[in-house]
Amino acid sequence: MSMNLRTKVLRGGTFLVLRQGLGVIIGLGGVLLLTRAIGPEKYGLYAAILNVFAYFQSISQLGIEIYVVRREGEEDSQVYHQAFTLLLLLGLAGTLLSLLGLPLLQNWVRLEGFSSAAQVVFLGLPLVLLSQVPLARLERKLDYRRVALIELSSQLVYYLVALPLAFHSFGVWSPVAGWWTQQVLNIGLLYWSASYRPRFYWNKDLVKQMLGYSVGYSASTWVWQLRNLVNPLIVGRYAGAEAVGFVALAIRIVEVLSFVKNATWRLSIAALAHLQGNPTRLAKAVTEGMSLQILALGPLLVGVSWVSPWIIPQLFGSHWLPVVQIYPFIALSYLSNAMFNLHSSVLYVLRRNWEVTAFHAVHIVLFAGTALLLL
């Protein structure tokens, strides 16, 4: 790894970790206030909607942003224009399909208020997809300082909008309004910061290249994202919105504590893409990264597990006590996954996407099947 690349990676990693660290403070404070204000049932309803939306997003996105980030060679504006055009079409198609499928989802989950709030969130799909183009441009340059500032600003605005509405008894519409404000600010700042001016562009060969890579990547992502549907579709149907809220809060706490793992994943595709021609250095980077992930993540997750019986009732209220029982299982799964986080990144970089898909498929069958059986 050249010194210039090493410096960029370390600098980018520092900014991402700082962003995630500050995000932990904002996220914990925000979630604490939001969950106390709207309660487990409304928070569970919002979490269910957002998880379903995230799956529609992963299907519609087709991994195009990953293709742009890991693409070898010099920067080409036509690639960005093609990605923008393709994502716009996919976003519109995805929105239409998600709205058409909404009655079926409502009949399955049987959560009161799901359909009306979900409709408002699903309409934001094109906005979320189009933000991936300038984000990919910044990540390709390893300019994570700007990415971190934008994401922190958007996260802060989310709570500045959601919390006042929550305290004025707007229920599930509080986080929905916060989410929409966050997405609008996020896309505006990304396009401005990346100095990217979108244009409609269509090149059949370039589309074929994009889809040729992204179909394999997307298949693995679609399978992996099915895990996010277990809570809304299985827990929601058989245990109700309140139970979804308990599971969602436990997941949220673990994700907040896993900021190092998330930062490493964000950085790994862009950084490891520069090493794909050197297997020895690639293997060494993965080995070192795996050890650092466990050392950084393990103590945090274990420490919170020890004190959660005292801090969760005090901070969130006694009605959130079931989270204490759920948290250790979710924390253990995240810690296990962290060990192999970089392995999947390398396989993606080396275009061995279908091998990652096979692993994800086994994971989902075991996870969703066990959850359905036990519930």
N, C-alpha and C positions, 0 to 999 in steps of 0.2 A: 504494500500500500504506500503510495507516494506520500511525502510529508504534507503536501498541499491537501490531498484527499483526507488524510488522517486528521489534519487540523479542522477541516470543514465538518467531518463526522463528529469529532469531539465537541466542537462548538455547537453544532446542530443538536447533538445529544444533550448538552448542558441546557440549552434553551428549552428543549422538550421536557426534560425532567423538572426544570424550574416551573414551566407552564403547568405540568401535571401536579407539582407540589402546591402551587398557588390555587390550582383548580380543586385540590383536595379541601383546602380551607373554605373556599367559596361554596363548593359542592356540599360539604358536610353541614355548614351553617344554613345553606339554602334548603337542603332536604329536610333538616331538622325542623325548620320553621314551617315549611310547606306541608309536611306530613302531619304535624300537630294541628295545623289549621284546617286541612280538608279531611283528615282521618284515613284509616286503612281502606275503606270501600272505594272512595273517590280516587285515592292514589292508585289503588289496584286497577280501577277502570282506565285511568290514564296510561299506566304501565302496559296494560294489555293492548291498548290502541297503538302505542308507540312501538311495541315489539312486532305487531303485525305490519305496521308501516315499514319498519326496518327490513322486514323480509321482502316486501314489495320493492323496496329500494335496491336491495342486493340483486334481485332478479332483473330489474330494469337497467341497472348500472352496467351489467355485463363485463365488469372488470376492465373497462376501457381506460380508466384513470391509471390502473396499474401498468397497462401497456405503455401509456405515455411516459410514466415515471421511469420504467426500466428499459425503454427503447435505447439501443446503442446508436452512437453517431451524434452529430451536431444537432443543435436545436433547429426545428423546422416549423415555421408558423402555420404551414398548411396542415401539419399533424394536429395542431391545436384547433384549427378551424373545422377540420373533419370530425374531431372528437366532440366539439360543441354541437355541430349539426346532428350527429348521430345521437348524442345524449338528449337533445331537444325532442327528437322524434320518439325515442324510447320513453322519455318522461311523459309525453302526451299519451302514448299508447298504454303505458303502465297505469296512469291515472284513470283512464277510461275502463280498463279491465278491473282495477281495484274497486271502482264505484259500482260496476256491474256485479261484482262478486260480494258486495257488502250485505245484501239480504241473506245470502247463504251463511256468511260469517255470523250475523246477528242471530240467526236461528240456531247455530251451533253453540256459541258461547253463552247465550241467554243472559247476558249482563245488561241490566237496565241502563239506557242512555248510551250504549256502545255505538249504535249506528249513527246518531246525529253528530257526536263528537268526532268519530272516526272519519266521517265524510269531510269535515273541515280540515283535518290533518292530511288526508289523502290528496287533497287539492294542492298541497305544497310539494308534491313529488318532483315536478319539473324544476322547481327552484333549487331543491337539494341536489339534483343531478347536475345541473348546469354550474353549480359552485365547484364541482370536481375539476373543471378544466383549469381555472387559475390556480387552484390548490396544487394540482399536479405540476404546474409550471414552477411554483415556488419550491415544492419538494424535490423536483429534479435538480434545482440549483442548490439544494440543501440549505435553503434560506428559512430555517426553522425559527429564527428570531421573529420574523413577520408573522409566520403561521401561529406562533405561540401568542403573540399580542392580539391577533384577530380572534383567536379562539377564546382567550380569556375575556376579551371585551364582550363577545357574544354571550358567553356564559353568565357574565355579570348582568347584562341587560335582561336575560331570561328571568332571573330572580327579581330584578327591579320591577318587572311587569307582573310576574306571576304572584308574588307575595302580597302586594296590596289588594289584588283581586281576591286572593284566598282569604284574607282577613275580613273582606267584605262579603263573604259567603257566596262566592261565585262557583264553588265546587270544582268539578273537573275542567270547567272552562278557564280557570286560572292558569294552570300549566299549559293548556292549549294555546291561550293568548300569548303566554311567554315564549312558547316554542316558535310560533309564527314570527314574532318580533325578532327572535334570535336568528332565524333563517334569513330574514330580509336584511338585517345588519351584516350577517356573515357573508352573503353573496356580494353585497355592495363593497365591503372592505377588501374582499379577495380580488375582485376585478380591478379595483383601484390600486391595490398594493402590487399586484403582478403586472400592472401596466399592459393588460391584455384587452384588446378591442375585438370582440367576436365578429366573425363573418360566416355567412352560409357558404359551404364548400362541399363538393362531392367528387370523390375519386374512387372508382370501383376497386382498383388494385389496393389502395390504402385501406379501404373498408374491409377487404378480404384479409389483409394482414392483421388488422385490429381484431377482427372476429376470430381469425385463425388461432391467435394466442388466447383471446379472452374467453372463448367458449370452454376450453379446458379449465381455465382459472375459475370462471364463473360457476361451472358445474360443482367444483369443490366448495365454493362459497355458498351456493344455494343449499347444498346438503348441510354444511356446517351451521348456517343460519337457521335451519329447522329447529335447532336447540332453543332458540328464542321464542318459538311458538309453543313449546311445551307448557310454559306458565299460562299464557292466555287461553290456549285451546284445550288443554287437558285439566290443569288446575282450575281454570276459570269455569269450565263446564261442570266439573264434579265437586268442586269445593267452594265456588263463589268468588265474588270480587274481593272480599276481605282477605281470603287466603292468597289471592294473586298479589295483593298489597304487601302481605308479610314476606312472601318469596321475593318480590321485586325490591323491597327495602334491603333484605339480606344481600341480594345480588349487587345492589347499588353501593352498599358499604364495602363489599369486597372489591368492586371495580374501582372505587375511590382509593382504596389502599393499594391497589395494583398499578399505581401510576408509573412505576419503573418498567413493568412488563409492557404496558401500553406504549410508552415512549420508545422502548426498544423495538417493538413491532413496527411502529411508524417509521423509524429510521432504517430498519434492517433491509427492506426491499431496495431503497435507493442506494444504500451504502454497499450492500453485498453485490449489487449489479455491477459495480466497478471491479469486483474481484472474480467474476465468473470465469475468466480465462486462466485463473491460477488456483487449481484445486487445493494445493497445500495451504495457502494462506486462507482460503475459504474455510477449510476444515478447522484451522487454528482459531479463526474468528468465532466460529460457532461454539467450539469447546470453551473458550474463555467467556463468551457471552452467556452460556448456559449456567456456569458456576456463579457468575455475577448476579444473574437473575434470581437464583435461589437464595443467595446471601442477602440480597436487597429485599425480597418479598417475604420470605419465610418468617423472620422475626416480627414483622408488622402484623401478619395475619394471626400468628400464634398469640401475640401480646393482646390483641383485641379480643380474641376468643376467651382469654382468661378473665378479662374485666367486663365483658359484655353483659353478664347477669346483673351487674350493678349499674352500668352506664346507660344501657338501652331504656330501662324503665324510667330512669331519672331524666334523660334527655328527650325521649320521644313520647313518654307516657306509658302507664301500665298496660294499656290496651295493645301495645306493640310487643308485649313480652314473648309471644310465639317466635319472634325473629331470633331470639337467643338459641332456640333449639335448631333452627334451620341453618344459621350462620356457619357452624363448623363444617358441615357437609359441603357447602358451596365453597368455602375457603380452601378446603382440601383439594377440591376439583381444580380450582384456579392454580394452586401451587403445583399440582401434578402437570397441568398443561404448560405452565411456565418453563418447565424443563425442556420441552420440545418446541418451544415457540420459534426459535431460530431455524430449527430443522425444516419446518414447513416453508419458512421464508426462502431458504436455499433451494428447496425443491421447486418453488414458484420461479425463482430466478433462472434455474436450469431447465425450465419448461417441462418439468416432470409433474404436470398438474394432475393427471389422472391417478397417480399414486397417492397424492394428498386426498383426492376425492374418495378413494377406497377406504382410507383411514377414517375420514369423516363419516362415511356411510355406516361403518361398524359402530362408531361412537353413538350416532343417532339412534340406531336400532336398539342398542343396549339402554340408552338413556330414556328415550320416549317409551319404549316397551315396558321398562321397569316402572316408570312413573305411572303409566296407565294401569298396570297390574295392581300396584300398591294403592293407588287412589280408589 
